[in-house]
Amino acid sequence: MQQLNYPIIGAKVFNEMLKVENALSDLSIDPLLKEIIKIRASQLNGCTFCLDMHVKTSLKYGEREMRLHHIAVWRESTLFSEKERIALELTEALTRICPEGLSDELYQRAKSVLSDQELCDMVFSIAQINAWNRLGVAFHTEIGSMDKAMGLDKLQL
């Protein structure tokens, strides 16, 4: 049960977060890759609301179900490209922030696969989903409550 209607009570900040989300919708990284990032962060953060939404959105965009099942075990899976693997590794590193931050080694590997713009866009995307996850976890956002607004109800999942 949702504990607090934060989109209404915190409307000013919530609406600013939506503006950031809109800005992130037109980035240099593929929409499916952004969804993979959102799914992995949501898995790590235990945000069922976001996980549900981004799995459905991925399916809407044409993602294969088997790849969705493999996101949690991406290191062992052969279904992800080098760019996707870097994105997943960055997502884990920036979601589970350690005291020393992003390692120079991972940063250099990311720079060898991603353009500066892609890396910047990816980090902003990871930061944003982590913020949404924290709201979803804090206030127990109702699973599926945004389906109709996002056209996800038509998927009949």
Salt bridges, closest charged atoms under 4 A:
GLU16 OE2 - LYS19 NZ 3.20
GLU21 OE2 - LYS38 NZ 3.05
GLU35 OE2 - LYS38 NZ 3.96
GLU35 OE1 - HIS54 ND1 2.72
ASP52 OD2 - LYS56 NZ 2.87
GLU63 OE2 - ARG67 NE 2.59
GLU84 OE2 - ARG67 NH2 2.66
GLU89 OE2 - ARG109 NH2 2.51
GLU92 OE2 - ARG40 NE 2.88
GLU92 OE1 - ARG75 NH2 2.89
GLU105 OE2 - ARG109 NE 2.30
ASP116 OD1 - LYS111 NZ 2.14
GLU118 OE2 - LYS83 NZ 2.58
ASP147 OD2 - LYS56 NZ 2.49
